[in-house]
Amino acid sequence: MKFNCKNIFRGFAAAAALSLTLSANADVKMPAIFGDNMVIQQQTDARMWGTAKASSKVTVTPSWNNLTYTTTADKDGKWNITFPTPEAGGPYTVTISDGTTLTLSNVMLGEVWLCSGQSNMEMPMKGFKNQPVEGANMAVLKSKNPDIRLFTVKRNSSTVPVDDVTGKWAEASPATVREFSATAYFFGREIEEMLDVPVGLVVVAWGGSACEAWMNDEMLAAFPEAAAKIPAVGGEIPSKNRTPSVLFKGMLNPLIGFPMRGVIWYQGEDNWNRAHTYTDMFSTMINGWRNLWGQGEFPFYYCQIAPYDYAIITEKGKEIINSAYLREAQAKVEHIVPNTGMAVLMDAGWPEGIHPPKKQIPGERLALLALNKTYGVEGIGAESPVYKSMEVKGDTVIVSFDRAPEWIAGKTSFESKQFKVAGEDRVFHPAKAWISRSKVMVKSDKVPHPVAVRYAFENASEGDLFSTDGLPVSSFRSDDWPDERPIKE
C-alpha cells in the first residue's frame, strides 16, 4: 500500500484546524484539579485557569464574598486569574462563566498539601498484595470527615508536558480513604485535627519512581548523565517511572501554580544505588519546584528511607551497596535547603520488604514537622537529634549531638547495639556503646586507637537511639572515607 504524504499532512492540518475551532467555541472548562469537593488554599492569592470561548470575558465568583473577578481568554481560549482567599471555612461554591456557567460545589478553604514520591507515598491504606498497613482497618473505619478532601493523580508518563491530569476530589470516608495514600492520610488527619481547618491532600506518586523522573529538562541540565537519558518528544520511554523528566511532564506539570501550603515527599529507594548524586539532585528538584510555583520557599518535608536489606551480592559473595549512603545524602539536604525537614524512620523499617507496614509513623512525623515549623505549634519535638562531633579519649570515642536539648535516650536501655569503630586501618568492628548524659561513649577491644565511628550504618540496621520525644537518630558516620566496594549504576 502506498501512503500519500500530502494527504496525511492535509489530514493533520484539518484535524488541528478543527481542534482550534472547537476550542474557540468551547464553553468554559477547567483542569481536573479544579472540581467539586476541592480545597482551595486559605489566606493566599489563589490561582485558577482553564479554557473558554476565544477572547471572551471570563468571570469567577466565589460564594464566600460574592465578589466577581474578571479576566479575558486569549485567542486560543486560555485564561487564568488570581484572587485573594480569606481564612478557612466552607462549604462554598465557585462560579466560573464565559457566558455559559460552570459551578464548583462543596468547595472548602483550608490547607492544601502536595504529597509526592514513590511507592511508600503511593501505598494505599488497604495495603499492597501481601503487604498490609498496620492499624489501617480501624483507621479507615473511623475516617469519615468532610473536612479532609482527597485527590489522587492517576499515573501518567509523557515525553511532552501535558495540561491536565486524571483524578477527582472526594471527601474522606471509609470507601475513599481505603484507596488513598496511607502516609498522606495520616499526615492530613493530624493537620486537620490540630488546626481544626479543612485539609486538601493531592497525591502525585508512582511506585519505583526515580528522583530524575520528577525533574524537568532544565533541572536535569545540571546532571549530564541523567539529562542524556531524557527521551525525545514522542520517543520511546524505556521505563515509565524511572526515565528522566517523564513523570514531571505527565503528572506534575499540570499542577504547577495550583495554590498550596507545601509538599511532603517520600522517595529515595530507586536512587539507593547512586547516593553520590542524590543530595545535589534532590536539592535541585526542590528549588526547581519552588521556582516554578512562584510561592517562595514553601515548606518541603520528606521521609528518609527506612531500613531494608537492599544488599546486592556479587559472585564473590560481597555486598556492593549500602543504602546508609543514600540516607546520609538525604540527611544533608535539610541543612542546605531552607525550609525543609526530614522525618527519620530508623525504627519504622522492614528488613524483608521495601514497603514497611508502619505508615502512621511517617505520616505523623511529617505532621510534627509541619505543625512545628510551618504552623508554629510550640511544646512539641519535631526534629530528630543529629550527629555533631566525636572526640577520642584513650580507647573510647565520645559522640556529641545537636538538636538534643533533653539529651539522648535508648530504646529499652542506656546502651546501643548499632555502633562500630575503626582505627587507622579503616576496618570497622562492632563496639560497645552506652549513653552518658548528653553523650554516647563507644569502644571496642579490637580497636585500641579509634579514629572513626559509625552508627547503624548498614542497609537494614534498626535504630536504637532517640530523642526524649521519641524521634530516632539517623544513621551516621564521622568519617568521609569512600566506599571501597564497587557501586553499580
Residue, then its C-alpha position, 0 to 999 in steps of 0.5 A: m500500500k502506498f501512503n500519500c504524504k500530502n494527504i496525511f499532512r492535509g489530514f493533520a492540518a484539518a484535524a488541528a484546524l478543527s481542534l482550534t475551532l472547537s476550542a474557540n467555541a468551547d464553553v468554559k472548562m477547567p483542569a481536573i484539579f479544579g472540581d467539586n469537593m476541592v480545597i482551595q488554599q486559605q489566606t493566599d492569592a489563589r490561582m485558577w485557569g482553564t479554557a473558554k470561548a476565544s477572547s471572551k470575558v471570563t468571570v469567577t465568583p466565589s460564594w464566600n464574598n460574592l465578589t466577581y473577578t474578571t479576566t479575558a481568554d486569549k485567542d486560543g481560549k486560555w485564561n487564568i486569574t488570581f484572587p485573594t482567599p480569606e481564612a478557612g471555612g466552607p462549604y462554598t461554591v465557585t462560579i466560573s462563566d464565559g457566558t455559559t456557567l460552570t459551578l464548583s460545589n462543596v468547595m472548602l478553604g483550608e490547607v492544601w498539601l502536595c504529597s509526592g514520591q514513590s511507592n511508600m507515598e503511593m501505598p494505599m491504606k488497604g495495603f499492597k498484595n501481601q503487604p498490609v498497613e498496620g492499624a489501617n482497618m480501624a483507621v479507615l473505619k473511623s475516617k469519615n470527615p468532610d473536612i479532609r478532601l482527597f485527590t489522587v493523580k492517576r499515573n501518567s508518563s509523557t515525553v511532552p508536558v501535558d495540561d491536565v491530569t486524571g483524578k477527582w476530589a472526594e471527601a474522606s470516608p471509609a470507601t475513599v480513604r481505603e484507596f488513598s495514600a496511607t502516609a498522606y492520610f495520616f499526615g492530613r488527619e493530624i493537620e486537620e485535627m490540630l488546626d481544626v481547618p479543612v485539609g486538601l491532600v493531592v497525591v502525585a506518586w508512582g511506585g519505583s519512581a526515580c528522583e530524575a523522573w520528577m525533574n524537568d529538562e532544565m533541572l536535569a541540565a545540571f546532571p549530564e548523565a541523567a539529562a542524556k537519558i531524557p527521551a525525545v518528544g514522542g520517543e520511546i520511554p524505556s521505563k515509565n517511572r524511572t526515565p528522566s523528566v517523564l513523570f514531571k511532564g505527565m503528572l506534575n506539570p499540570l499542577i504547577g501554580f495550583p495554590m498550596r501550603g507545601v509538599i511532603w515527599y517520600q522517595g529515595e529507594d530507586n536512587w539507593n544505588r547512586a547516593h553520590t548524586y542524590t543530595d545535589m539532585f534532590s536539592t535541585m528538584i526542590n528549588g526547581w519546584r519552588n521556582l516554578w510555583g512562584q510561592g517562595e520557599f514553601p515548606f518541603y518535608y520528606c521521609q528518609i528511607a527506612p531500613y531494608d536489606y537492599a544488599i546486592i551480592t556479587e559472585k564473590g559473595k560481597e555486598i556492593i551497596n549500602s543504602a546508609y549512603l543514600r540516607e546520609a545524602q538525604a540527611k544533608v539536604e535539610h541543612i542546605v535547603p531552607n525550609t525543609g525537614m526530614a522525618v527519620l524512620m530508623d525504627a519504622g523499617w522492614p528488613e524483608g520488604i521495601h514497603p514497611p507496614k508502619k505508615q502512621i509513623p511517617g505520616e505523623r512525623l511529617a505532621l510534627l514537622a509541619l505543625n512545628k515549623t510551618y504552623g508554629v505549634e510550640g511544646i512539641g519535638a519535631e526534629s530528630p537529634v543529629y550527629k555533631s562531633m566525636e572526640v577520642k579519649g584513650d580507647t573510647v570515642i565520645v559522640s556529641f549531638d545537636r538538636a538534643p536539648e533533653w539529651i539522648a535516650g535508648k530504646t529499652s536501655f542506656e546502651s546501643k547495639q548499632f555502633k562500630v569503630a575503626g582505627e587507622d586501618r579503616v576496618f570497622h568492628p562492632a563496639k560497645a556503646w552506652i549513653s552518658r548524659s548528653k553523650v554516647m561513649v563507644k569502644s571496642d577491644k579490637v580497636p585500641h586507637p579509634v579514629a572513626v565511628r559509625y552508627a547503624f550504618e548498614n542497609a537494614s540496621e534498626g535504630d536504637l537511639f532517640s530523642t526524649d520525644g521519641l524521634p530516632v537518630s539517623s544513621f551516621r558516620s564521622d568519617d568521609w572515607p569512600d566506599e571501597r566496594p564497587i557501586k553499580e549504576 
